[in-house]
Amino acid sequence: MKKIRIVAIMTAVLMGVSGCNLFLEMPEVTGSVYLEDVFSNRKDTEGMLWRAYHRGLREGLPEGWAINHGTLASLSGEITRGYSWHAGYNLVVNGPTTVLDASGQFQGAPANFNENWEVIRACWIIIANIDKCPELSDEMKEYMKGEAYALIAYRYVGMFQRWGGVPIVRQANEMTDDIAFPRASAQKTLEFALEMINEAETRLPDTWTDIEPGCGDKWEGRITKGAVLAMKARLLTFAARPLFNAEQSYAKEFGMAYSADSLIWLGGYDKERYKKAIDAHLAVIEWGKAHGKHLIFTAGEGNRNSFEQAIDDYGRGVSELNGPEVLLAFKIESDQQVYNNMTEGYNWSAYVDAGERSLRGVLTNFVRLYRDKDGGEIDWPVVGEAAPRDISDFAANIDKIEPRFRVDICVPGKFGRSNDGDAKWNEGIWYMGSLTSDAAIAASMSRATEGRSIGVPTKFYYKAGARRWFEFPLFRLAEAYMSLAECYNEYGDAANALKYLNIIRNRAGLPSVAETDQAKLRELIVRERALEFFEENQRYYDVKHWKHPDIGTKILGGPMTEISFLTTDGVNTMAALISYWDAYSYTGYWHPKWFLEPFRQDEVNKGIIAQNPGY
């Protein structure tokens, strides 16, 4: 299947032109000669855009700076914390800091504020100079300007949800420019992001297929109008959530001295913010209907998938390359190398014989969210039980658990459904499960091996076989459905909230629910969203912007526990497993200051950027 291959250095020409970040960081000279070279031909012009794609869309992924080892799921109570030298481990244990570590790296947050400006500057340069390229049609130039505006918008959407108000930059600054930009208010940042989205939407095509004579699907995967509609909908959802949309700022609510509330707060509660988000998500779904993008749902709206239909639909929805459910993905092919940080973060198969994945299993905290096939609760062991449970209890739980679990997670003995019958994705998977053959460990119900837990994630690799790379879904249509459920509920429309919640539940093979109490329905939506977007970098931000009451006790912070297994000789087959239990692993960090990310202290010390509260 054809796709854009966005890699760190796209071509030899691009490497020669921008290997030293001439256009992504402040140059030593104006760079006018170099600009003429780059925009003199199509290949180099496109290469600059591809680099902006790669750097622009990787925020929060293992390819990105500050979270290179591990994934955001380690911070949000989904998977364990990894090795002690990983940035994620330090965040889980100690929380965010604002200073550089001994090696000169910033490990204070899972995002690098400074890196945004490299991407944004590159995009403004493209917008300002692409008309000079003689080998591109006027129509293609407008499309590419739209992509550059969309990448700026994507970064501002991310900065808004991570930091609140940030500096607004409208051009590629030169050495002679005043670049001392202070933070804008959260409201002005929201408005600017919407402005950039509008600039992109008016220029972008609905599809890249056959965009030029004879190109076919060569450009499939580039940003479309539908993708920026999804950006707008996500942005407006975060603007409507309680962190920004409240009667008072979270600094005042949690007793943190702060004198710049407008940077972290939209000035008061406005119920109509939810209506704006609703309209935006409905627009995404309607656009999809007109352009071949839809939720993969075999049984169809109003019906409930069978177990096998749910396995296939959900598996395809999160894994199918250029599938109908994905509006935008981060694309990087890793078959050309042994491994990279993306495969190290997500690929647990024996097809990848490298990396530091072995201490990132799925926490019991998260496993408890999955239901059985009929939507009922599953009885898992808890810390402090009198004795380990027989392995038959574990087998029965896995046999009755909902389909998404079987796609998401590979467990000892029962393995997973992402790649049926493939030993390298099942019994041969990398360090699957917290196993011990020491009966004394089982008798004391101690943790067998930290980080291995109940099993390892297999999401994004449904029917992948030997393919090591995958395409991380940045926007897929399921988000519109779940956000509509959330926003309708907060707007006071339980009927429509249930409509969209039940579409996702039924697609997942679960029965419909009929709860109309707003608080109880909210928790059903929160739980469903956690499961639907496991490992998709959503829960970390969702729970913070909801100010979820459990955030400090069982999600980001609080005691984390891991299932462990007694087995014979370390074997992970069902015949070899004897018993299992839950064990305390570690306590995650939480403080209300972490609702938003910190800025680096060396940036704050310049006297331009105001720090977020509590740091």
Buried (B, 14 or more C-beta within 10 A) or exposed (E): EEBBBBBEBBBEBBBEBBEEBBBBBBBEEEBEEBBEBBBBBEEBBBBBBBBBBBBBBBBBBBBBBBBBBBBBBBBBBBBBBBBEEBBBBBBBEEBBBBEBEEEEEBBBBBBBBEBBBBBBBBBBBBBBBBEBBEEBEEEBBBBBBBBBBBBBBBBBBBBBBBBBBBBBBEEBBEEEEEEEBEBBBBBBBBEBBBBBBBBBBEBBBEBBEEBEEEEEBBBBBBBBBBBBBBBBBBBBBBBBBBBBBBEEBBBBBBEBEBEBBBBBBBBEEBEEBBBBBBEBBBBBBEBBEEBEBEBBBBBEEEEBBBEEBBBBBBBBBBBBBBBBBBBBBBBBBBEEEEBBBBBBBBBBBBBBEEBBBBBBBBBBBBBBBBBBBEBEEBEBBEBEEEEBBEBEBBBEBBEEBBBBBBBBBBBBBBBBBBBEEBEBBBBEBBBBBBBBBEEEBBEEBBBBBBBBBBBBBBBBBBBBEEBBBBBBBBBBBBBBBBBBBBBBBBBEBBEBBBBBBBBBBBBBBBBBBEBEEEEEBBBBBBBBBBBBBBBBBBBBBBBBBBBBEBBBEBBBBBEBBBBBBBBEEEBBBBEBBBBBBBBBBBEBBBBBBBBBBBBBBEBBEEEEBBBBBBB
